[in-house]
Amino acid sequence: MSDTIIHSSPLPDVEIPDVTITAHVLRRAAEMPDRIAIQDAAGTRSYTFTELSAAIHSLAGGLAAKGIAPGKVVGLMAPNVPEYAVVFHGVAVAGGAVTTINPTYGAEEVRHQLQDAGASMLFVVPMFLETARAAIEGTDVTEIVVMGDAAHGTTAMADVFGDPIEQVPVDIADHTVVLPYSSGTTGLPKGVMLTHRNLVANIEQVKHAILYTDDE
């Protein structure tokens, strides 16, 4: 029998904070309230850390007033825009789960994901509204929220914001906060249940490899 060899990482042990993903992302917001937290690629729209935190908690309050709570799922069908983070974390603070949908999917693919995830609300950018309208047929989605100007039968995201709330208590280790769907080689895509702890751990695990300067 060969001797056992134990390989140890040269890096220190990873310590995973016992916090929600939103608390972790905004952990230094108070230290740099007027710094840009997120902006679009063109640099035309942005949120400071104060604005981002305020938008997230205000949207969470509006979502809670609409019944989004632990056990509820919200679909998010959009490209990389600043409001993506607002919706993602707003749902998380309200205690719900986000199922992130590829915006290039066709209506049938979107419908499958909405049905499988059990989503009751869908956020979408105007470009993909018609696909969203077709996709919600036969699902539990009762409201489409447009991340922009509303069209007939939809709600503008601006009208969802409400009185801000703090994080709805959840079990950080067990509560599913996001349901992305895998695109396997066989069968239909399947939901991947990720908890707050999963996401926080992922951030901490890659910190040593993601090097950036103070102004990035």
Disulfide bonds with the S-S distance in Angstrom:
none
